[in-house]
Each structure stands twice: as C-alpha cells, then as structure tokens.
Amino acid sequence: MKEQFAILPELPIVGTLKLTSLDGKTLKSIDVVRRQAPTALSPFFEQCYSELKKYLSGESKSFAIKLDLSGLTEFQLNVLKQMKKIPYGKVASYKDLAQAMKSRAYQAIGSACGKNPFMLIYPCHRVVGSNDLGGFAHGLTMKKKLLSLEGMH
C-alpha cells in the first residue's frame, strides 16, 4: 500500500502536523513539521483533524481515531499502554511506568516515549522525571503548554 499523508491547518500549541496512514482508515503517525501549506483532507484525515482540534481547544479529552500499531515493538506497545492509563490532567514518572511494567529500564522507557508516533493520543507529555519535567521530543515549551491545557501549572 502507498502511504497517504495530510498536512493539517495550523493547530494551537502544536503548530503544523503531518498525519500518515497506510490504508486511509487507520493512523500510522503524527509528526510535528515546519509550517507548510495544508493539504486537502480525506474524510479520515478530516476526522483526525477535528478530534485533534477539539482536544487542543479543551473541548475533548479523548480520541476515537483508529491507530495502526504495526511496526512497534512489544516493549513500545507496553509503554504506550501504560502511558494511555495516565488520566487527563495528571502526570506519571518514567519510574511509575517502569514499576507498572515490572521493569527497571527507565532510559528505554524514556526512549520509547520519545519515539511515540501518536503524540497527544498516547500522552507522552504526561510522563515526567522524578524531580523535573523530564524530556519531550517536541520541546519543553510545548510540553508545558500541553500540561497547562490539561490544568497543570
């Protein structure tokens, strides 16, 4: 199958996003990109845009977008599963995720968070260090804004 993509109109906090799909029905990835002209959106990408926009405007706290998780390792899937359990407006540490996974691989968990192909849907911005905000693939400024959106200051 040929990869399909869409460049979304600019969104609050995150800016310009590129969405990819292999089948036009499931999302393969969300990437932050430099500002580009939006592309025409298929009905599937229009649904994704609508859900992301509602989340980023504070109207919604969850997503119904179908995801393509193929290509992720069992470890990455487990990290995403634990990440998904962090409630809206709350944070968990890398250590918390490790303990839930019965692992001590804190750095590997941090790396899996950094490679999360579904930012916002799997809320890697809610994962923090034990003593600080930790990292974020898209910069700490964006992480702080996303946490602020969810009511954490």
C-alpha positions as CSV (number, residue, x, y, z in Angstrom):
1,M,0.0,0.0,0.0
2,K,1.1,3.5,-0.7
3,E,1.5,5.8,2.3
4,Q,-1.0,8.6,2.4
5,F,-0.4,11.8,4.3
6,A,-2.1,15.1,5.2
7,I,-0.6,18.4,6.3
8,L,-3.2,19.8,8.7
9,P,-4.0,23.5,9.1
10,E,-2.1,25.0,12.0
11,L,-3.3,24.0,15.4
12,P,-2.9,25.7,18.8
13,I,0.1,24.7,20.9
14,V,1.5,22.1,18.4
15,G,1.5,24.1,15.2
16,T,1.6,22.2,11.9
17,L,1.1,18.4,12.0
18,K,1.7,15.8,9.3
19,L,-0.5,12.7,9.6
20,T,0.3,9.5,7.8
21,S,-1.8,6.4,7.0
22,L,-1.2,3.2,5.0
23,D,-4.8,2.4,4.3
24,G,-6.7,5.7,4.7
25,K,-8.6,4.2,7.7
26,T,-6.0,4.0,10.5
27,L,-3.4,6.5,11.6
28,K,0.2,5.4,11.3
29,S,1.9,8.5,12.8
30,I,1.5,12.2,13.8
31,D,4.6,14.3,13.3
32,V,5.3,18.0,14.1
33,V,6.6,19.7,10.9
34,R,7.7,23.1,9.9
35,R,4.9,25.3,8.8
36,Q,3.6,24.1,5.4
37,A,0.5,24.7,3.4
38,P,-2.3,22.4,4.4
39,T,-3.3,19.6,2.0
40,A,-6.8,18.7,1.0
41,L,-8.1,16.3,3.7
42,S,-9.8,13.0,3.0
43,P,-12.8,12.1,5.3
44,F,-10.5,10.1,7.5
45,F,-7.9,12.9,7.9
46,E,-10.7,15.4,8.4
47,Q,-12.0,13.2,11.3
48,C,-8.4,13.1,12.8
49,Y,-8.1,16.9,12.4
50,S,-11.4,17.5,14.1
51,E,-10.5,15.3,17.1
52,L,-7.1,16.9,17.5
53,K,-8.5,20.4,17.2
54,K,-11.2,19.6,19.8
55,Y,-8.5,18.2,22.2
56,L,-6.2,21.2,21.7
57,S,-9.0,23.7,22.3
58,G,-10.0,21.9,25.5
59,E,-13.4,20.6,24.1
60,S,-12.5,17.0,24.3
61,K,-10.2,14.8,26.5
62,S,-10.1,11.6,24.4
63,F,-9.8,10.2,20.9
64,A,-11.6,7.7,18.8
65,I,-9.1,7.7,15.9
66,K,-8.2,4.1,14.8
67,L,-4.4,3.6,15.0
68,D,-2.0,1.3,13.1
69,L,0.3,-0.1,15.7
70,S,2.2,-2.4,13.4
71,G,5.9,-1.9,13.3
72,L,6.1,-1.1,17.1
73,T,7.9,-3.5,19.3
74,E,6.3,-5.3,22.2
75,F,8.2,-3.1,24.6
76,Q,7.0,0.1,22.8
77,L,3.4,-1.2,22.9
78,N,3.7,-1.8,26.6
79,V,5.0,1.7,27.2
80,L,2.1,3.2,25.1
81,K,-0.4,1.0,27.1
82,Q,0.9,2.4,30.4
83,M,1.0,5.9,29.0
84,K,-2.6,5.7,28.0
85,K,-3.6,4.9,31.6
86,I,-2.4,8.3,32.8
87,P,-5.6,10.3,33.3
88,Y,-6.2,13.7,31.7
89,G,-4.8,16.4,33.9
90,K,-2.4,14.0,35.8
91,V,1.2,13.0,35.3
92,A,3.3,9.9,36.0
93,S,7.0,9.5,36.2
94,Y,9.2,7.2,34.0
95,K,9.7,5.3,37.2
96,D,5.9,4.9,37.7
97,L,5.7,3.4,34.2
98,A,8.6,1.1,34.8
99,Q,7.1,-0.2,38.0
100,A,3.8,-0.8,36.3
101,M,5.7,-2.8,33.6
102,K,7.7,-4.6,36.3
103,S,10.9,-3.1,34.6
104,R,13.9,-1.1,35.7
105,A,14.6,0.1,32.1
106,Y,13.9,3.8,32.8
107,Q,16.0,5.0,29.9
108,A,14.4,2.6,27.5
109,I,11.0,3.8,28.6
110,G,12.1,7.4,28.1
111,S,13.4,6.5,24.6
112,A,10.0,4.8,23.8
113,C,8.2,7.9,25.0
114,G,10.4,10.0,22.7
115,K,9.6,7.8,19.7
116,N,5.9,7.8,20.4
117,P,4.3,8.0,16.9
118,F,1.0,9.2,18.3
119,M,1.6,12.3,20.3
120,L,-1.5,13.5,22.2
121,I,-3.4,10.3,21.6
122,Y,-0.8,8.5,23.7
123,P,0.0,11.3,26.1
124,C,3.8,11.3,26.4
125,H,3.6,14.9,27.6
126,R,2.1,13.5,30.9
127,V,5.3,11.4,31.6
128,V,7.7,13.4,33.7
129,G,11.0,12.8,35.6
130,S,11.1,12.1,39.3
131,N,12.4,15.6,40.0
132,D,11.6,17.6,36.9
133,L,9.6,17.7,33.7
134,G,11.8,15.2,32.0
135,G,12.2,15.4,28.3
136,F,9.8,15.8,25.3
137,A,10.5,15.1,21.7
138,H,8.9,18.4,20.7
139,G,10.5,20.6,23.3
140,L,9.7,21.5,26.9
141,T,7.8,24.7,25.9
142,M,5.2,22.5,24.1
143,K,5.2,20.0,26.9
144,K,4.4,22.8,29.4
145,K,1.7,24.2,27.2
146,L,0.0,20.8,26.9
147,L,0.2,20.2,30.6
148,S,-1.3,23.7,31.2
149,L,-4.1,22.9,28.7
150,E,-4.9,19.9,31.0
151,G,-5.0,22.2,34.0
152,M,-1.5,21.5,35.4
153,H,0.7,24.6,36.0
